[in-house]
């Protein structure tokens, strides 16, 4: 399995409260970030910080980031926010 962690910056225990372009139940961070990479409009994700009883975690795909919506970026004990890195 490919590690996509190098392609994202992770803000532990943070949540970006903006309109979602997709929401999935996934088994790990790879599935969530892969879904984002497959959608050109996705620039960041919110990901549950804990696995549910069924072994899944929720993943929210977002077309915005913490810089565009800093007022909607806040601490949250139930999620992590991951932002796609920009390569120059």
Backbone bond lengths (Angstrom), bond angles and torsions (degrees), N, CA, C in turn:
res aa  C-N    CA-C-N  psi(-1)  N-CA   C-N-CA  omega(-1)  CA-C   N-CA-C  phi
1 X - - - 1.446 - - 1.526 108.50 -
2 X 1.296 116.53 136.71 1.453 122.43 179.48 1.521 110.35 -76.78
3 X 1.333 116.48 141.34 1.458 121.49 177.12 1.517 108.52 -94.32
4 X 1.321 117.04 116.87 1.462 121.75 179.99 1.518 112.55 -97.00
5 X 1.340 117.92 5.20 1.457 120.03 -175.54 1.522 112.45 -61.93
6 X 1.325 117.82 -27.75 1.465 120.76 178.55 1.527 112.33 -70.33
7 X 1.320 117.83 -15.37 1.469 122.20 -177.86 1.529 112.40 -91.95
8 X 1.333 117.89 -2.27 1.462 122.64 -175.86 1.524 111.23 -134.13
9 X 1.340 114.99 149.52 1.457 122.62 171.20 1.526 106.07 -103.88
10 X 1.334 117.20 125.82 1.463 121.28 -174.93 1.526 110.91 -103.89
11 X 1.327 115.48 126.04 1.462 122.45 171.62 1.521 106.41 -105.61
12 X 1.334 115.41 101.17 1.463 119.67 -178.84 1.521 110.67 -65.16
13 X 1.315 114.06 141.38 1.463 123.45 176.14 1.530 112.79 54.77
14 X 1.329 114.74 47.36 1.466 122.53 174.55 1.523 109.52 -134.65
15 X 1.313 115.80 157.38 1.461 122.50 -177.82 1.517 108.67 -142.47
16 X 1.331 116.54 134.66 1.455 122.03 174.42 1.520 107.30 -103.52
17 X 1.321 116.23 112.78 1.464 122.59 -173.32 1.534 110.57 -91.66
18 X 1.332 116.09 77.83 1.466 122.86 178.84 1.532 108.67 -130.63
19 X 1.322 116.56 172.28 1.466 121.57 179.55 1.528 110.14 -62.73
20 X 1.316 115.59 134.56 1.465 121.96 -178.66 1.530 110.48 -89.48
21 X 1.332 116.49 144.68 1.461 120.32 173.89 1.523 110.89 -99.69
22 X 1.320 116.85 -5.87 1.452 121.88 177.20 1.511 110.54 -175.87
23 X 1.329 116.17 152.35 1.462 121.32 176.75 1.516 108.30 -141.88
24 X 1.324 115.83 134.09 1.462 121.87 -175.66 1.518 110.05 -136.86
25 X 1.312 116.06 156.38 1.453 122.18 164.20 1.517 105.46 -100.42
26 X 1.316 116.62 125.98 1.456 121.90 -176.29 1.525 109.54 -129.46
27 X 1.332 115.81 169.49 1.462 119.52 -179.33 1.519 113.13 -97.30
28 X 1.342 117.43 -17.22 1.461 119.80 179.07 1.525 111.04 -162.79
29 X 1.321 116.22 174.58 1.462 122.10 -177.95 1.527 111.38 -62.61
30 X 1.328 118.06 -31.75 1.461 121.18 179.16 1.522 110.64 -59.59
31 X 1.336 117.37 -47.73 1.467 120.81 -179.74 1.524 111.51 -59.65
32 X 1.322 116.39 -39.29 1.462 120.69 -179.56 1.529 110.63 -67.51
33 X 1.315 117.39 -51.86 1.460 120.48 -177.36 1.525 111.58 -67.39
34 X 1.324 117.82 -31.76 1.463 120.52 176.94 1.529 110.38 -64.71
35 X 1.347 116.43 -42.47 1.470 120.41 176.10 1.518 110.81 -58.61
36 X 1.312 117.72 -39.07 1.462 121.69 179.10 1.531 110.29 -67.90
37 X 1.318 117.61 -45.89 1.464 120.91 -178.91 1.525 112.36 -61.97
38 X 1.319 117.21 -26.48 1.464 121.52 -179.60 1.528 112.91 -79.53
39 X 1.319 117.08 -6.86 1.466 121.31 -179.30 1.525 109.34 -119.66
40 X 1.311 118.37 112.14 1.464 121.45 -177.84 1.526 113.90 -56.29
41 X 1.326 118.41 -29.15 1.463 120.60 -178.68 1.534 113.33 -80.17
42 X 1.318 118.33 -9.56 1.458 122.08 -178.34 1.533 110.20 -85.47
43 X 1.334 115.76 124.35 1.468 120.15 178.68 1.530 112.88 -118.68
44 X 1.336 116.90 -15.56 1.459 119.71 178.27 1.523 109.71 -156.80
45 X 1.339 115.16 168.28 1.465 120.49 179.07 1.525 110.03 -140.12
46 X 1.317 115.02 151.99 1.459 122.71 165.05 1.524 105.06 -104.94
47 X 1.318 115.88 137.07 1.462 121.53 -176.06 1.517 108.48 -135.08
48 X 1.334 116.95 133.96 1.462 120.59 178.81 1.525 110.01 -57.37
49 X 1.326 115.73 140.94 1.465 120.00 179.77 1.527 112.29 -81.95
50 X 1.326 117.32 -16.11 1.470 121.47 -179.88 1.516 111.31 -131.44
51 X 1.300 115.37 148.64 1.461 122.67 177.01 1.525 109.60 -78.80
52 X 1.332 115.81 140.00 1.452 120.85 177.40 1.521 111.50 -75.83
53 X 1.322 116.55 175.49 1.457 122.55 -178.97 1.529 112.09 -59.82
54 X 1.345 116.50 -28.60 1.465 120.85 -179.65 1.531 112.45 -87.87
55 X 1.338 117.72 3.20 1.461 121.16 178.00 1.518 114.72 87.10
56 X 1.337 116.95 7.36 1.467 119.83 -179.55 1.527 110.80 -108.10
57 X 1.320 114.63 163.27 1.462 121.90 173.81 1.521 107.78 -130.42
58 X 1.339 116.43 149.19 1.463 118.69 178.20 1.518 109.21 -85.08
59 X 1.323 113.24 148.97 1.455 122.61 -177.67 1.523 107.54 -136.09
60 X 1.332 116.36 125.43 1.456 121.23 178.75 1.527 109.25 -113.53
61 X 1.320 117.26 125.16 1.461 122.82 177.87 1.519 108.87 -90.93
62 X 1.340 116.06 135.20 1.466 121.47 -174.84 1.521 110.83 -128.41
63 X 1.332 115.93 143.47 1.469 120.30 178.14 1.529 111.31 -97.81
64 X 1.315 115.69 10.04 1.455 121.75 179.49 1.526 108.35 -127.72
65 X 1.351 115.52 174.00 1.462 119.30 178.32 1.524 110.77 -138.00
66 X 1.320 115.69 176.78 1.464 121.12 -176.42 1.521 112.62 -67.65
67 X 1.310 118.57 -19.04 1.463 121.39 179.03 1.531 111.37 -81.86
68 X 1.318 116.56 -35.91 1.467 121.14 177.59 1.523 111.86 -75.20
69 X 1.331 116.52 -26.92 1.469 121.85 -175.46 1.529 110.75 -134.46
70 X 1.305 117.40 53.42 1.461 121.12 -175.59 1.532 112.59 -59.74
71 X 1.320 117.83 -30.13 1.456 121.19 179.60 1.531 112.04 -70.50
72 X 1.337 117.39 -15.55 1.467 121.33 -179.74 1.537 111.79 -106.75
73 X 1.329 116.45 10.44 1.462 123.11 179.27 1.522 108.18 -103.32
74 X 1.327 116.07 117.05 1.461 119.00 -174.03 1.518 112.36 -144.02
75 X 1.320 114.72 159.89 1.454 120.53 175.79 1.514 110.79 -63.82
76 X 1.331 115.87 145.44 1.457 121.20 -177.29 1.527 107.77 -161.06
77 X 1.308 118.41 124.86 1.467 121.77 -176.77 1.526 113.95 -77.45
78 X 1.335 118.46 -7.14 1.462 119.82 -176.17 1.524 114.05 -105.10
79 X 1.352 117.07 1.43 1.466 117.76 -177.06 1.515 112.59 -150.59
80 X 1.321 113.81 164.16 1.459 123.22 172.70 1.528 106.64 -122.88
81 X 1.328 115.90 149.87 1.460 120.72 177.30 1.521 107.82 -113.59
82 X 1.335 116.48 131.90 1.456 121.93 179.47 1.519 109.20 -122.05
83 X 1.321 115.62 129.67 1.463 123.03 -177.63 1.520 108.91 -113.51
84 X 1.334 115.79 130.21 1.460 119.82 177.15 1.512 110.16 -63.57
85 X 1.322 116.32 133.44 1.466 121.17 176.78 1.522 108.71 -74.82
86 X 1.314 115.23 146.23 1.457 121.45 176.64 1.518 107.14 -101.54
87 X 1.307 116.32 125.36 1.469 120.83 178.76 1.518 110.15 -99.48
88 X 1.304 115.47 129.62 1.466 120.57 178.51 1.510 109.95 -108.84
